[in-house]
């Protein structure tokens, strides 16, 4: 029991100095959903082939994909540090599903737009 408590305290101390400590799954999901919805609205209401909206649309897709990837990254490190007990498995599964739900469609849409970007 002492080892476990010491390890948890050590993890808390180590993570308190992390520069990205404030970036959480909740913030990543909020930003990712908002950017994804705005990208869907831009694609649905306007023509993304117009040069004026193509780059903001691609930027929104990149931000959405990064948010999905960061959710997966945070979840992976959280599983490594804290493990998965019986009560945490559904939450971890939801986090993984949500991360992939943000990452995969945005990467697919970005792959469709990438040839038009001329980068």
C-alpha positions as CSV (number, residue, x, y, z in Angstrom):
1,X,0.0,0.0,0.0
2,X,2.9,2.4,0.8
3,X,4.5,1.8,-2.6
4,X,1.2,2.6,-4.4
5,X,0.7,5.8,-2.4
6,X,4.3,6.9,-3.0
7,X,4.0,6.2,-6.7
8,X,0.8,8.2,-6.9
9,X,2.4,11.1,-5.1
10,X,5.4,10.9,-7.4
11,X,3.2,11.0,-10.4
12,X,1.3,14.0,-9.1
13,X,4.5,15.9,-8.4
14,X,5.9,15.0,-11.9
15,X,2.8,16.0,-13.7
16,X,2.5,19.3,-11.8
17,X,5.5,20.6,-13.6
18,X,4.3,19.6,-17.1
19,X,3.9,22.6,-19.4
20,X,0.8,21.1,-21.0
21,X,-0.9,20.2,-17.8
22,X,-3.9,22.4,-18.5
23,X,-4.7,20.7,-21.9
24,X,-7.2,18.0,-20.8
25,X,-9.4,15.5,-22.5
26,X,-12.4,17.8,-21.8
27,X,-10.8,20.8,-23.5
28,X,-9.5,18.8,-26.4
29,X,-13.0,17.4,-27.0
30,X,-14.7,20.7,-26.7
31,X,-12.3,22.4,-29.2
32,X,-12.4,19.4,-31.5
33,X,-16.2,19.2,-31.6
34,X,-16.5,23.0,-32.2
35,X,-13.9,23.0,-35.0
36,X,-15.4,19.9,-36.6
37,X,-18.9,21.4,-36.6
38,X,-17.7,24.6,-38.1
39,X,-15.8,22.6,-40.8
40,X,-19.0,20.7,-41.5
41,X,-21.0,24.0,-41.8
42,X,-18.4,25.5,-44.1
43,X,-18.4,22.3,-46.3
44,X,-22.1,22.1,-46.4
45,X,-23.1,25.7,-46.8
46,X,-20.3,27.0,-49.0
47,X,-18.1,25.7,-51.8
48,X,-14.8,24.6,-50.4
49,X,-13.2,24.9,-53.8
50,X,-13.3,28.6,-53.5
51,X,-9.9,29.9,-52.5
52,X,-11.2,32.1,-49.8
53,X,-12.7,29.2,-47.7
54,X,-10.4,26.4,-48.6
55,X,-7.5,27.2,-46.2
56,X,-9.7,28.0,-43.2
57,X,-11.6,24.7,-43.9
58,X,-8.3,22.8,-44.0
59,X,-7.1,24.5,-40.8
60,X,-10.2,23.5,-39.0
61,X,-9.7,19.9,-40.2
62,X,-6.1,20.0,-38.9
63,X,-7.2,21.3,-35.5
64,X,-9.9,18.7,-35.3
65,X,-7.4,15.9,-36.1
66,X,-4.9,17.3,-33.6
67,X,-7.6,17.3,-30.9
68,X,-8.5,13.7,-31.6
69,X,-4.9,12.7,-31.6
70,X,-4.3,14.5,-28.3
71,X,-7.3,12.8,-26.7
72,X,-5.8,9.4,-27.7
73,X,-2.3,10.6,-26.4
74,X,-3.7,11.7,-23.1
75,X,-5.7,8.5,-22.7
76,X,-2.7,6.3,-23.5
77,X,-0.5,8.1,-20.9
78,X,-3.4,8.0,-18.3
79,X,-3.8,4.3,-18.9
80,X,0.0,3.8,-18.5
81,X,0.2,5.8,-15.3
82,X,-3.0,4.9,-13.5
83,X,-4.1,1.6,-15.1
84,X,-7.6,0.6,-15.9
85,X,-9.7,-0.8,-13.1
86,X,-13.1,-2.3,-13.8
87,X,-14.9,1.1,-13.2
88,X,-12.6,3.0,-15.5
89,X,-12.8,0.7,-18.5
90,X,-16.0,2.2,-19.9
91,X,-14.6,5.7,-19.5
92,X,-11.4,4.7,-21.3
93,X,-13.3,3.1,-24.0
94,X,-15.4,6.2,-24.5
95,X,-12.3,8.4,-24.6
96,X,-10.7,6.1,-27.2
97,X,-13.9,6.0,-29.3
98,X,-14.3,9.8,-29.1
99,X,-10.6,10.4,-30.0
100,X,-10.9,8.1,-33.1
101,X,-14.3,9.7,-34.0
102,X,-12.5,13.1,-34.2
103,X,-9.3,11.9,-35.8
104,X,-10.4,9.6,-38.6
105,X,-13.1,11.6,-40.4
106,X,-11.1,14.8,-40.2
107,X,-8.0,13.1,-41.7
108,X,-10.2,11.6,-44.5
109,X,-11.7,15.0,-45.3
110,X,-8.2,16.5,-45.2
111,X,-7.0,13.9,-47.6
112,X,-9.7,14.9,-50.1
113,X,-8.8,18.6,-49.8
114,X,-5.0,18.2,-49.7
115,X,-4.4,18.2,-53.6
116,X,-6.4,21.5,-53.8
117,X,-4.2,23.3,-51.3
118,X,-1.1,23.5,-53.5
119,X,1.4,23.4,-50.6
